[in-house]
Amino acid sequence: MRWAKVPSPIGEIGVAVDGDGADERVCGVQFQGAPPGRGLVEEPDGLLAAAAEQLTEYFEGTLTEFDLPLVVRSGSEFERKVWDRIAAIKYGETTTYGSIATELGDPGAARAVGIACNHNPLPIVVPCHRVVGAGGKLVGFGGGLPRKVHLLELEARVTIEAAFR
């Protein structure tokens, strides 16, 4: 596994790829930056460079949809279903934990959806920040609520600006 550091307005982001050549896949994104001493690449190339560039463009407001090959090697079947559903939330839109639970056939599983969001190995790329509490409340986010607010405000601003061009 190779890691790169990506500076951002919400702190350093770590992004990881696994595999070789055409088999490389993005396998991790961390709000705490890249883990020290664990395959950190000072000058990323290939997919790692592309992932870092796409994250930079996202924070600049010029990228609204990631185009990266992904792999997830963890998570229960339920968590994977939640992550698949979250990946379908469009840029600038939100849904609720309860709505996802209902869509997955268990209306009482909103808390379990929140836990799955917290375990998301690819935050930002798989946009768990777009999931909010009932009534639009900003609750629960593994990266901390200030980061969630920043990400949602960024997407709202970019969406509004695009509508008036």
Residue frames as a rotation matrix with the C-alpha (Angstrom) as fourth column:
MET 1
0.582 0.813 0.000 0.00
0.813 -0.582 0.000 0.00
0.000 0.000 -1.000 0.00
ARG 2
-0.603 -0.751 0.269 1.29
0.756 -0.645 -0.108 3.46
0.254 0.138 0.957 -0.94
TRP 3
0.377 0.701 -0.605 0.15
0.860 -0.508 -0.052 6.70
-0.344 -0.501 -0.794 0.70
ALA 4
-0.472 -0.451 0.758 0.25
0.623 -0.779 -0.076 10.35
0.624 0.436 0.648 -0.30
LYS 5
-0.416 0.296 -0.859 -0.42
0.661 -0.551 -0.510 13.50
-0.625 -0.780 0.034 1.68
VAL 6
-0.252 0.419 0.872 -2.95
0.759 -0.474 0.447 15.95
0.601 0.774 -0.199 0.27
PRO 7
-0.933 -0.032 -0.358 -3.13
0.263 -0.739 -0.620 19.42
-0.245 -0.673 0.698 1.81
SER 8
-0.259 0.904 0.339 -6.70
0.693 -0.070 0.717 20.69
0.672 0.421 -0.609 2.16
PRO 9
-0.355 0.185 0.917 -8.63
-0.392 -0.919 0.033 23.46
0.849 -0.348 0.399 3.89
ILE 10
0.713 0.634 0.299 -9.84
-0.556 0.253 0.792 20.91
0.426 -0.731 0.533 6.46
GLY 11
0.352 -0.689 0.633 -6.38
-0.643 0.314 0.699 19.55
-0.680 -0.653 -0.332 7.29
GLU 12
-0.553 -0.677 -0.486 -4.06
-0.826 0.372 0.424 17.10
-0.106 0.636 -0.765 5.66
ILE 13
0.673 0.734 0.088 -5.80
-0.681 0.662 -0.315 14.20
-0.289 0.152 0.945 3.92
GLY 14
-0.529 -0.775 0.346 -4.12
-0.526 0.619 0.584 10.84
-0.666 0.127 -0.735 3.42
VAL 15
0.617 0.665 -0.421 -4.96
-0.760 0.365 -0.537 8.82
-0.204 0.652 0.731 0.33
ALA 16
-0.311 -0.712 0.630 -3.80
-0.507 0.685 0.523 5.26
-0.804 -0.157 -0.574 -0.33
VAL 17
0.434 0.361 -0.825 -3.60
-0.877 0.378 -0.296 2.95
0.205 0.852 0.481 -3.31
ASP 18
0.023 -0.357 0.934 -3.03
-0.430 0.840 0.332 -0.76
-0.902 -0.409 -0.134 -3.38
GLY 19
0.757 0.201 0.622 -1.97
0.371 0.652 -0.662 -3.03
-0.539 0.731 0.418 -6.23
ASP 20
-0.370 -0.919 -0.135 0.39
0.208 -0.223 0.952 -2.58
-0.906 0.324 0.273 -9.16
GLY 21
-0.983 -0.177 0.046 0.06
0.085 -0.219 0.972 -0.89
-0.162 0.959 0.231 -12.53
ALA 22
-0.600 0.797 -0.070 -3.33
-0.356 -0.188 0.915 -1.46
0.716 0.574 0.397 -14.15
ASP 23
-0.054 0.570 -0.820 -4.48
0.599 0.675 0.431 -3.30
0.799 -0.467 -0.378 -11.01
GLU 24
-0.935 -0.318 -0.155 -4.01
0.316 -0.554 -0.770 -0.28
0.159 -0.769 0.619 -8.72
ARG 25
0.125 0.985 0.115 -7.08
0.583 -0.167 0.795 0.84
0.803 -0.033 -0.596 -6.79
VAL 26
-0.447 -0.129 0.885 -7.70
-0.541 -0.749 -0.382 3.60
0.712 -0.650 0.264 -4.27
CYS 27
-0.117 0.337 -0.934 -8.22
0.468 0.848 0.247 1.77
0.876 -0.409 -0.257 -0.99
GLY 28
0.064 0.143 -0.988 -8.13
0.994 -0.102 0.050 4.43
-0.094 -0.984 -0.149 1.71
VAL 29
-0.091 -0.073 0.993 -8.77
0.167 -0.984 -0.058 8.07
0.982 0.161 0.102 2.53
GLN 30
0.052 0.026 -0.998 -8.02
0.984 0.170 0.055 9.44
0.171 -0.985 -0.017 6.01
PHE 31
0.819 0.308 0.485 -8.71
0.221 -0.948 0.228 12.78
0.530 -0.080 -0.844 7.62
GLN 32
0.840 -0.529 -0.123 -5.65
0.036 -0.172 0.984 12.40
-0.542 -0.831 -0.125 9.86
GLY 33
0.327 -0.745 -0.581 -3.31
-0.939 -0.323 -0.115 12.37
-0.103 0.584 -0.806 6.89
ALA 34
0.413 -0.283 -0.866 -1.13
-0.330 0.839 -0.432 9.49
0.849 0.464 0.253 5.83
PRO 35
0.995 -0.090 -0.045 0.01
0.079 0.423 0.903 7.15
-0.062 -0.902 0.428 8.60
PRO 36
0.477 -0.877 -0.057 3.63
-0.864 -0.480 0.149 7.88
-0.158 -0.022 -0.987 9.49
GLY 37
-0.430 -0.873 0.230 6.20
-0.797 0.487 0.357 5.49
-0.423 -0.030 -0.905 8.09
ARG 38
-0.128 0.448 0.885 3.70
0.123 0.893 -0.434 3.28
-0.984 0.053 -0.169 6.26
GLY 39
-0.164 -0.009 0.986 4.48
0.919 0.363 0.156 3.51
-0.360 0.932 -0.052 2.58
LEU 40
0.585 0.358 -0.728 4.43
0.193 -0.933 -0.304 7.29
-0.788 0.038 -0.614 2.34
VAL 41
0.066 -0.492 0.868 5.43
0.997 0.067 -0.038 8.46
-0.040 0.868 0.495 -1.14
GLU 42
-0.271 -0.255 -0.928 6.92
0.404 -0.906 0.130 11.95
-0.874 -0.339 0.348 -1.28
GLU 43
-0.551 0.098 -0.828 6.37
-0.705 -0.585 0.400 12.36
-0.445 0.805 0.392 -5.03
PRO 44
-0.025 0.629 0.777 3.35
0.009 0.778 -0.629 10.26
-1.000 -0.009 -0.025 -6.00
ASP 45
-0.783 -0.128 -0.608 2.90
-0.599 -0.102 0.794 8.97
-0.164 0.987 0.003 -9.53
GLY 46
-0.865 0.438 -0.244 0.28
0.219 0.768 0.602 6.97
0.451 0.467 -0.761 -11.40
LEU 47
0.053 0.989 -0.140 -3.04
0.534 0.090 0.841 6.43
0.844 -0.120 -0.523 -9.67
LEU 48
0.029 -0.087 -0.996 -1.74
0.980 -0.192 0.045 7.83
-0.195 -0.977 0.080 -6.39
ALA 49
-0.897 -0.369 -0.244 -0.93
0.301 -0.913 0.274 11.14
-0.324 0.172 0.930 -8.12
ALA 50
-0.650 0.722 0.237 -4.32
0.120 -0.210 0.970 11.10
0.750 0.660 0.050 -9.89
ALA 51
0.183 0.729 -0.659 -6.14
0.840 0.233 0.490 10.53
0.511 -0.643 -0.570 -6.59
ALA 52
-0.309 -0.377 -0.873 -4.24
0.801 -0.599 -0.024 13.34
-0.514 -0.707 0.487 -4.89
GLU 53
-0.994 -0.072 0.087 -4.97
0.111 -0.772 0.625 15.64
0.022 0.631 0.775 -7.84
GLN 54
-0.316 0.947 0.058 -8.68
0.357 0.062 0.932 14.81
0.879 0.316 -0.357 -7.83
LEU 55
0.190 0.342 -0.921 -8.91
0.981 -0.042 0.187 15.51
0.026 -0.939 -0.343 -4.10
THR 56
-0.683 -0.499 -0.534 -7.14
0.496 -0.853 0.163 18.85
-0.537 -0.153 0.830 -4.65
GLU 57
-0.892 0.385 0.237 -9.54
0.040 -0.455 0.890 19.72
0.451 0.803 0.390 -7.48
TYR 58
-0.002 0.907 -0.421 -12.50
0.777 0.266 0.570 18.75
0.629 -0.326 -0.706 -5.27
PHE 59
0.052 -0.027 -0.998 -11.37
0.898 -0.436 0.058 21.20
-0.437 -0.900 0.002 -2.59
GLU 60
-0.898 -0.367 -0.244 -10.78
0.207 -0.840 0.502 23.88
-0.389 0.400 0.830 -5.24
GLY 61
-0.067 0.977 -0.204 -14.40
-0.153 -0.212 -0.965 23.42
-0.986 -0.033 0.163 -6.33
THR 62
-0.216 -0.085 -0.973 -13.49
-0.947 -0.226 0.230 22.34
-0.239 0.970 -0.032 -9.86
LEU 63
-0.806 -0.021 -0.591 -14.25
-0.232 0.930 0.283 18.61
0.544 0.366 -0.755 -9.50
THR 64
-0.183 0.830 0.527 -17.73
-0.983 -0.146 -0.111 17.40
-0.015 -0.538 0.843 -8.61
GLU 65
0.890 0.450 0.073 -17.39
-0.447 0.893 -0.047 13.71
-0.086 0.009 0.996 -9.40
PHE 66
-0.046 -0.937 0.347 -14.46
-0.718 0.273 0.640 11.44
-0.694 -0.219 -0.685 -8.63
ASP 67
0.819 0.174 -0.547 -13.28
-0.535 0.576 -0.618 9.11
0.208 0.799 0.564 -11.37
LEU 68
-0.284 -0.920 0.270 -11.03
-0.952 0.237 -0.193 6.66
0.114 -0.312 -0.943 -9.56
PRO 69
0.109 0.268 -0.957 -10.94
-0.138 0.958 0.253 2.86
0.984 0.105 0.141 -9.42
LEU 70
-0.018 0.004 1.000 -11.79
-0.971 -0.240 -0.017 1.89
0.240 -0.971 0.009 -5.85
VAL 71
-0.152 0.047 -0.987 -11.44
0.107 0.994 0.031 -1.21
0.983 -0.101 -0.156 -3.72
VAL 72
0.141 0.244 0.959 -12.88
-0.941 -0.269 0.207 -1.88
0.308 -0.932 0.192 -0.29
ARG 73
-0.336 -0.398 -0.854 -11.43
-0.187 0.917 -0.354 -4.80
0.923 0.041 -0.382 1.61
SER 74
-0.986 0.044 -0.162 -13.32
0.168 0.194 -0.967 -4.41
-0.011 -0.980 -0.198 4.85
GLY 75
-0.598 0.798 0.072 -16.83
-0.799 -0.587 -0.126 -4.00
-0.058 -0.133 0.989 6.12
SER 76
-0.551 0.545 0.632 -19.83
0.109 0.797 -0.594 -6.19
-0.827 -0.258 -0.499 6.77
GLU 77
-0.579 0.436 0.689 -22.40
0.812 0.231 0.536 -6.89
0.075 0.869 -0.488 4.09
PHE 78
0.522 0.809 -0.269 -24.63
0.836 -0.548 -0.023 -4.19
-0.166 -0.213 -0.963 5.60
GLU 79
0.170 -0.535 -0.827 -21.80
0.149 -0.816 0.558 -1.64
-0.974 -0.218 -0.059 5.67
ARG 80
-0.810 -0.506 0.298 -20.99
0.325 0.037 0.945 -2.35
-0.489 0.862 0.134 2.03
LYS 81
-0.112 0.860 0.497 -24.64
0.977 0.003 0.215 -1.82
0.183 0.510 -0.840 1.09
VAL 82
0.644 0.295 -0.706 -24.60
0.524 -0.842 0.127 1.52
-0.557 -0.452 -0.697 2.94
TRP 83
-0.260 -0.839 -0.478 -21.37
0.061 -0.508 0.859 2.58
-0.964 0.194 0.183 1.22
ASP 84
-0.714 0.082 0.695 -22.83
0.693 0.226 0.685 1.63
-0.101 0.971 -0.218 -2.19
ARG 85
0.365 0.925 0.107 -25.91
0.927 -0.372 0.048 3.74
0.084 0.081 -0.993 -1.46
ILE 86
0.472 -0.267 -0.840 -23.80
0.293 -0.851 0.435 6.67
-0.832 -0.451 -0.323 -0.22
ALA 87
-0.605 -0.781 0.156 -21.68
0.370 -0.101 0.924 6.54
-0.705 0.617 0.350 -3.38
ALA 88
-0.372 0.557 0.743 -24.87
0.905 0.039 0.424 7.28
0.207 0.830 -0.518 -5.38
ILE 89
0.479 0.526 -0.703 -25.64
0.671 -0.735 -0.092 10.56
-0.565 -0.428 -0.706 -3.55
LYS 90
0.413 -0.272 0.869 -25.08
0.769 -0.407 -0.493 13.33
0.488 0.872 0.041 -6.06
TYR 91
-0.660 -0.748 -0.072 -22.74
0.718 -0.599 -0.355 16.24
0.223 -0.286 0.932 -5.44
GLY 92
-0.883 0.245 0.400 -24.45
-0.281 -0.959 -0.034 19.03
0.376 -0.142 0.916 -3.50
GLU 93
0.178 0.977 -0.119 -27.31
-0.482 0.192 0.855 16.80
0.858 -0.095 0.505 -2.32
THR 94
-0.766 -0.353 0.538 -27.97
-0.639 0.322 -0.698 15.12
0.073 -0.878 -0.472 1.01
THR 95
0.124 0.807 -0.578 -30.04
-0.166 0.591 0.789 12.30
0.978 -0.002 0.207 2.39
THR 96
0.245 0.029 0.969 -30.67
-0.951 -0.188 0.246 11.06
0.189 -0.982 -0.018 5.92
TYR 97
-0.824 -0.522 0.220 -29.49
-0.566 0.782 -0.261 8.07
-0.036 -0.339 -0.940 7.88
GLY 98
-0.309 0.808 0.501 -33.13
-0.238 0.444 -0.864 7.04
-0.921 -0.386 0.056 8.26
SER 99
0.528 0.492 -0.692 -33.82
-0.765 -0.080 -0.640 7.29
-0.370 0.867 0.334 4.53
ILE 100
-0.282 -0.707 -0.648 -30.90
-0.856 0.490 -0.162 5.02
0.432 0.509 -0.744 3.76
ALA 101
-0.843 0.014 0.538 -32.03
-0.348 0.748 -0.565 2.54
-0.410 -0.663 -0.626 6.42
THR 102
0.162 0.982 0.096 -35.51
-0.383 0.152 -0.911 2.49
-0.909 0.110 0.401 4.89
GLU 103
0.409 -0.068 -0.910 -34.11
-0.912 0.010 -0.410 2.06
0.037 0.998 -0.058 1.36
LEU 104
-0.595 -0.724 -0.350 -32.09
-0.678 0.686 -0.265 -0.90
0.432 0.080 -0.898 2.61
GLY 105
-0.075 0.710 -0.700 -35.23
-0.071 0.696 0.714 -2.51
0.995 0.103 -0.002 4.05
ASP 106
-0.100 0.013 -0.995 -34.75
0.927 0.365 -0.088 -1.78
0.362 -0.931 -0.049 7.76
PRO 107
0.344 0.323 0.882 -36.36
0.212 -0.942 0.262 1.53
0.915 0.097 -0.392 8.78
GLY 108
0.998 0.061 0.012 -35.13
-0.001 -0.173 0.985 1.09
0.063 -0.983 -0.173 12.35
ALA 109
0.495 -0.869 0.016 -31.47
0.854 0.490 0.177 0.86
-0.161 -0.073 0.984 11.33
ALA 110
0.867 -0.158 0.473 -30.65
0.051 -0.915 -0.400 4.59
0.496 0.371 -0.785 11.13
ARG 111
0.698 -0.637 0.328 -28.07
-0.590 -0.251 0.767 4.25
-0.406 -0.729 -0.551 13.90
ALA 112
0.360 -0.553 0.751 -26.46
0.413 0.817 0.403 1.27
-0.837 0.165 0.522 12.13
VAL 113
0.696 -0.105 0.711 -26.26
0.661 -0.295 -0.690 3.39
0.282 0.950 -0.136 8.96
GLY 114
0.867 -0.372 0.331 -24.46
-0.441 -0.883 0.164 6.05
0.231 -0.288 -0.929 11.01
ILE 115
0.480 -0.710 0.515 -21.99
-0.268 0.441 0.857 3.47
-0.835 -0.549 0.021 12.30
ALA 116
0.448 -0.286 0.847 -21.40
0.797 0.558 -0.233 2.26
-0.406 0.779 0.477 8.73
CYS 117
0.863 -0.126 0.489 -20.75
0.183 -0.824 -0.536 5.86
0.471 0.552 -0.688 7.68
ASN 118
0.735 -0.592 0.329 -18.22
-0.631 -0.421 0.651 6.17
-0.247 -0.687 -0.684 10.50
HIS 119
0.263 -0.627 0.733 -16.44
0.076 0.771 0.632 3.04
-0.962 -0.111 0.250 9.22
ASN 120
0.983 0.156 0.097 -16.31
0.112 -0.088 -0.990 4.29
-0.145 0.984 -0.104 5.62
PRO 121
0.254 -0.966 0.047 -12.72
0.672 0.211 0.710 3.67
-0.696 -0.149 0.702 4.43
LEU 122
-0.521 -0.413 0.747 -13.05
0.850 -0.336 0.406 6.20
0.083 0.846 0.526 1.58
PRO 123
0.267 0.680 -0.683 -14.59
0.673 -0.639 -0.373 9.38
-0.690 -0.360 -0.628 3.01
ILE 124
-0.166 -0.107 -0.980 -15.00
-0.432 -0.886 0.170 12.30
-0.886 0.452 0.101 0.61
VAL 125
-0.865 -0.167 -0.474 -14.66
-0.502 0.322 0.802 9.95
0.019 0.932 -0.363 -2.39
VAL 126
-0.384 0.830 -0.404 -17.57
0.613 0.556 0.561 7.88
0.690 -0.033 -0.723 -1.02
PRO 127
-0.613 -0.059 0.788 -19.36
-0.108 -0.981 -0.158 10.94
0.783 -0.182 0.595 0.36
CYS 128
-0.234 0.509 -0.828 -20.62
0.877 0.478 0.046 10.02
0.419 -0.716 -0.558 3.82
HIS 129
-0.887 -0.091 -0.454 -20.60
0.308 -0.847 -0.433 13.75
-0.345 -0.524 0.779 4.64
ARG 130
-0.769 0.637 -0.052 -23.76
-0.436 -0.463 0.772 13.98
0.468 0.616 0.634 2.49
VAL 131
-0.114 0.723 -0.682 -25.70
0.527 0.626 0.575 11.93
0.842 -0.294 -0.452 5.03
VAL 132
-0.709 -0.029 0.705 -27.42
-0.435 -0.769 -0.469 14.01
0.556 -0.639 0.532 7.70
GLY 133
-0.918 0.391 -0.068 -29.74
0.270 0.489 -0.829 13.40
-0.291 -0.779 -0.555 10.62
ALA 134
-0.124 0.969 0.213 -33.52
0.992 0.115 0.059 13.61
0.032 0.218 -0.975 10.59
GLY 135
0.785 0.538 -0.308 -34.75
0.542 -0.837 -0.082 17.06
-0.301 -0.103 -0.948 9.68
GLY 136
0.680 -0.568 0.463 -31.38
0.238 -0.427 -0.872 17.93
0.694 0.704 -0.155 8.13
LYS 137
0.909 -0.351 0.224 -29.52
-0.353 -0.365 0.861 18.05
-0.221 -0.862 -0.456 11.45
LEU 138
0.303 -0.895 -0.327 -25.75
-0.512 0.136 -0.848 17.89
0.804 0.424 -0.417 11.22
VAL 139
0.667 -0.057 0.743 -24.98
-0.665 0.405 0.628 14.93
-0.337 -0.913 0.232 13.43
GLY 140
0.536 -0.444 0.718 -22.20
0.062 0.869 0.491 12.39
-0.842 -0.218 0.493 13.57
PHE 141
0.902 -0.368 -0.227 -19.19
-0.255 -0.027 -0.967 12.48
0.350 0.929 -0.118 11.30
GLY 142
0.737 -0.644 -0.205 -15.97
0.673 0.669 0.315 10.53
-0.066 -0.371 0.927 11.72
GLY 143
-0.172 -0.826 0.537 -13.97
0.801 -0.435 -0.411 13.52
0.573 0.359 0.736 10.54
GLY 144
-0.646 0.028 -0.763 -15.69
0.598 -0.602 -0.529 15.85
-0.474 -0.798 0.372 13.01
LEU 145
0.350 0.934 0.065 -18.64
0.806 -0.265 -0.530 18.15
-0.477 0.238 -0.846 12.43
PRO 146
0.277 -0.256 -0.926 -16.54
-0.257 -0.948 0.185 21.19
-0.926 0.187 -0.329 11.41
ARG 147
-0.817 -0.577 0.008 -15.17
-0.183 0.271 0.945 19.15
-0.548 0.770 -0.327 8.49
LYS 148
-0.417 0.753 0.509 -18.66
0.851 0.520 -0.072 17.96
-0.319 0.403 -0.858 7.56
VAL 149
0.511 0.599 -0.617 -19.93
0.391 -0.801 -0.454 21.54
-0.766 -0.010 -0.643 7.57
HIS 150
-0.197 -0.674 -0.712 -17.00
-0.455 -0.581 0.675 22.65
-0.868 0.457 -0.192 5.40
LEU 151
-0.903 -0.171 0.394 -17.61
0.207 0.631 0.747 19.88
-0.377 0.756 -0.535 2.84
LEU 152
-0.064 0.965 0.253 -21.35
0.941 0.143 -0.306 20.56
-0.332 0.219 -0.918 2.65
GLU 153
0.482 0.192 -0.855 -20.81
0.097 -0.981 -0.165 24.32
-0.871 -0.004 -0.492 2.37
LEU 154
-0.592 -0.752 -0.291 -18.22
-0.302 -0.128 0.945 23.80
-0.748 0.647 -0.151 -0.38
GLU 155
-0.791 0.307 0.529 -20.61
0.584 0.637 0.503 21.65
-0.183 0.707 -0.684 -2.39
ALA 156
0.284 0.929 -0.237 -23.54
0.801 -0.366 -0.474 24.04
-0.527 -0.056 -0.848 -1.82
ARG 157
0.178 -0.295 -0.939 -21.45
-0.200 -0.945 0.259 27.01
-0.963 0.142 -0.227 -2.97
VAL 158
-0.837 -0.546 -0.040 -20.16
-0.177 0.201 0.963 25.24
-0.518 0.813 -0.265 -6.07
THR 159
-0.497 0.735 0.461 -23.67
0.840 0.540 0.044 24.01
-0.217 0.409 -0.886 -6.93
ILE 160
0.464 0.686 -0.560 -25.20
0.541 -0.720 -0.435 27.48
-0.701 -0.101 -0.706 -6.55
GLU 161
-0.136 -0.603 -0.786 -22.41
-0.378 -0.702 0.604 29.14
-0.916 0.379 -0.133 -8.54
ALA 162
-0.914 -0.204 0.350 -22.85
0.193 0.541 0.819 26.60
-0.356 0.816 -0.455 -11.36
ALA 163
-0.104 0.968 0.228 -26.60
0.918 0.182 -0.354 27.28
-0.384 0.172 -0.907 -11.47
PHE 164
0.669 0.373 -0.643 -25.99
0.244 -0.927 -0.285 30.99
-0.702 0.034 -0.711 -12.15
ARG 165
-0.459 -0.876 -0.148 -23.35
0.044 -0.189 0.981 30.69
-0.887 0.444 0.125 -14.87
